[in-house]
Amino acid sequence: MIQFDHLSKEYDGVLAVNDLTAEIQSGEVFGLLGPNGAGKSTTILMLIGLIEPTGGCCLIDGVEVARNPITVKQHIGYMPEDVGFYPSLTAEENLVYFARLFRMERAQYQKRIADLLSLVGLDGVTKNVSGYSKGMRQRLGIANALLNDPSVIILDEPTANLDPQGVADYRRIIAGVAKEGKTVFVSSHILSEVSRVCTSIGLLSKGRLIAKGKWEDLSRELHVGDDAGITITVETRDPMPEFTHADLVSATYTDDRKTATIITHSDISDAVIDACTKAGVRLHGIHREGASLEDMFLSYYDNTGVPHNG
């Protein structure tokens, strides 16, 4: 369980986080959503005890982080946006090193590491981490965040470097740990991913939590999907099927049907991926262009009467 109680952080007279108050329950997958510079990273750094608040506090399982940073670290698993490991070690050797920092018993961590490497799809990979792709490092980062069997898992931009299969695996893992009653805190600026994974979200802008609730409720306020003109570019290794969807405006395919440009009323990227998977088509890449998060926040401000200057 995570609690923010009037949490604030000031840098040189500027509030990076401004009076943040929220409660995130056990078993909840909470997404903190906002554009770059909104205060997401500062919030996380206070949550894991790396910086102290200017005002207020945050608690994990009832323990105040700033006053008990060592104790709190036994309760949390954390994956930063830029995952770092010892490049000359294998995935298993890296996890053994961190397990010893947690003072885990050898018999305990050997089984735990084997299970986690299987969970994230890195079992049987024996090369050093220096030879890993960014996506493989991200997978290892998820395993490391789960290593000490924490009650609270904090993930900063967890899908930034993952391919479509990696994203699907990530979603499965997060759903599984939430079912175990763990609290999952996800920080991201990727609207579609947060809406797919999280049971509730908070909208952060200029350090202020401007809204919190279930995705379905907030998306109606933000009018996500109301604007035609979202463009999704799909590239595949095999000829792709004809895409159909209620929100589809048009779809243009190259002659070999390995690239498609889709115009749609909403972000149907997940539906496109599912259609390719069902058809046995291997994805090479998928890219979405449309209204920015900043535009969506402005839409929210317009609808609630909050001034644009915050």
N, C-alpha and C positions, 0 to 999 in steps of 0.2 A: 504494500500500500504506500502511495506517495501523497504527501500533503504539502502544499505551498501556502504559507500564511503571510500575506502582505509582503512577499519577497521583492526586494529591490536591489539594484546594483547601479552605482553611479561611477562614471569615468569623467574626470575633468569637468564636472558640472553638468554632464549629459547622462540622463537615465537610460541605460541600455536595457534594463528590466524595470518596469514601473508597477509596483503594487500588485504583484501576481498572487492571486488567491485561487486555489483549485484543489480538488481532492480526486485521486484516481484509485479506484478500488482494486482489490485482488481479483485476478481473472479478467481484468479489463485491458484491452489493447488501445492505448491512447496515442493519438497522433498530434504532435505539435507542429502546426503548419504555418508557414510564413515565408516571405521573400528574403533574399539575402540582406543581412543587416537588421532583421526584425528583433533579434535578441535570443534566438534559439540556442546558439552555442554558449552564450553567457549563462543561460538558464541551466544547461546541462553541466557546465563546469561547476556551478554552485551545487547542483544536485549530487555530483560525485565527490564533492569536497575539495576540489582543486583551487577554488577561489572562495572568499568569504563574502556574504551579502553586505551591502551597505545598510539595509534595513530589513526587518522581517526574518523569516527562516523557512527552511524546507526540512521535512522529516521523512524518513524511510522506515516503515514498520514501527512508527512511534519514536524513533531515535532521531534527535536533531543532528543534522549532518555536520554543521560547522563546529559544534562542540564535541562530536564523537566521530571524526573522520575515519579513524582506523576501524572502529567497530562497524561502521556503516559499510565499509568495503567488503565485509564478510557477507553482507546481505545482497550485494549488487553484482551484476555482470554488465560490462560496458564495452561497446564497440565504437571507436571513434570513426569519423569520416575517412581519415587517412590511416588505414590499418598498418601498423608497423610490427615486423617480426625480425628475428635474427636470421639474416639471409643464408648463412652458412649451415644452418640446421634444417632438418626435415620438419614437416608439420608435426609429427609425433614428438620429436625432440623439443620443439618450441612449446608444445602443450605440457610436456613433462616439466620443463623449467618453471612455467607459471603455476603448475599444480604444487610444486615444492614451495613456491612463495606463499601459497594458501595453506601450507603445512598439511597437505593431504597425505594419507598413508599410501604406500606403494601399491598394495593390492587394490585399494580403492581407486586410485587414479589410473591404473593400467586398464581396468575395465571401462572406466568412464571415458577415457580418451579413445579407446577402440569404438565404443558406441557412438561418440560424437563425430568421429571421422567418417563413420558409415552414414550417419544422419545427414552430413553436409556433402556427401559424395566425394570424399577425399581418401577413403580407405584404399589401400593398395598403392597409393602414390608415394614413392620412396625418394624422389629427387629433392634437393634442397629448395628452400623457399625462394632463393635467388632466381630460380628458373620458373617461378609461378607467373601466370597472367594476373592482371588486376582482379579479375573475377574469382580466381582461385584464392587469392589473398583475402578477398571479401568472405568467401566461404569459411576459410580458416578463422577469420575474425568472429564470425557467428559462433563457431565451435568454442572459441576462447571465451566468449561472453557467457556461454552456458557451462563452462568448465566446473565452477564451484557450486553448481546446482543452486543458483541464487533465487531469492524470492522476487526480486525486481530486476528486470533486464532493460538496459538503456541503449538504444541503437541510434546512431547519428548517420543519416543518409545511407541506410543499409543496402539499398538496391542500386547505388550509383554506378557500379561497374559490373553488374550481373547481366548475363545473357538471358533470353526468355526462359530457358530451362532453369537457370539459377534463380530467377524471380519466382517461378512456380515452386521450387524447392523451399525458398525462403518463406513464402506464404504458408506452406504446409507446416513448416517448423514452428512458426509463430502461432498458428492455430493450435498446435499441439501443446505448447508450453502454457498458453492461456487456459486450455482445458485442465491443466494441472493446478490451476489456481494462482499462477504467477502473474505479477503485474508487468506489462510490457509498455515501455515509453519509447515512441518512435519520433524522431525529429526529421522533417523532410520538407522540401519545397515542391515535391512531385505530387500534384493533386490527385491524379488517377490512382497512384499506388496507395496513398493514405486512405482514399475512399474505399479501396478494395480490401485492405487488411484491417483497418482500425474499427473498433466498435464505437468509439467516440473520438472527437477531435476538438482541438482548441485553435483558434485563429489568433496569431500574434502579429502585431504591427507596431513598429516603433516602440517596442518594449512593453506594449500593453496587450493584455488578453481581451480582445474585443468581442469574442463569442466562444462558447463552449457547449457542446451537445452532440447528439447523434448525427452522423453524416447525412442521413435522409432529411432531417429537419433543416440543417444548415444549408444544404445544397439548394433547397427550395428558396431560401432567403437570398442566396447568392445568384439564383437563376442560372446555375451551371447547366449548360446544354441548350440554353435558349437561343444562342447565337449561331446561325449557319455560318459556315466558313472555316471550320476546323479541318485541317488537311493532315491526313495520315499517309505517309509513304512507306510501303512495304517492299522489302527485297527478300527473295527466297532462293533456295538452291534448286528447287523443283518447280515445275509449272503449278501455279496456284489455282484454286477453285474460284468460281464466281461468288463474290461476297454479296450477301443479302442482309439487310437490317432495317428496322423501322425508321431509324434516324439517318439512313444513307441518302445523300443527295445525288452523288454520281461516283463512278469508279472507272478509271482509265487504265488499261493494261498494255504493256509492251507486247510485241509480236510473240516473244517466247514465253510470255505470261510469268516472268520471274520478277517483274517490278510492277507495282500498282500504285496509282495516286488516287486516294479516296477523299472525297469531300463529304462532310457529315455535319449534322446538327450537334452531336455530342461526341465525347471521347469514347469510341468503340474499339480501342486498341485491344482490350482483353477479348472481345468477341472475335476479332480478326485472328488473334493468336490461337484461340480455341478452334476456329474453323480450319486453320492450317494444320493444327495438331490432329484433329479428327480425320483430315484428308491424307495424313502421312506426309505432309509437305514440310521440309526442313527450312526454318527461318534463318535468314542471313542478317536481317536487321529491320527495325521498325522505328519510325520517327514521327512525332506529332508536332504540329505547329498550330497555334490558335491563340485565344485570349490568354494573356499572361495572368499570373496570380495577382499582380498589382492591379490589373483591370478588374479582377473579381473582387478584390478588397474595396476598390472605389465603388463598385456596384453595391456592396454591402453597406458602406458608409451612406450612400445616397438613399438607401431604403430605410436606414435606421436613424438618419438625422445627425450622425456623428460628424463633426467637421473634418474635412480632408486634411487639415494641418495637424490633426491629432490633439 
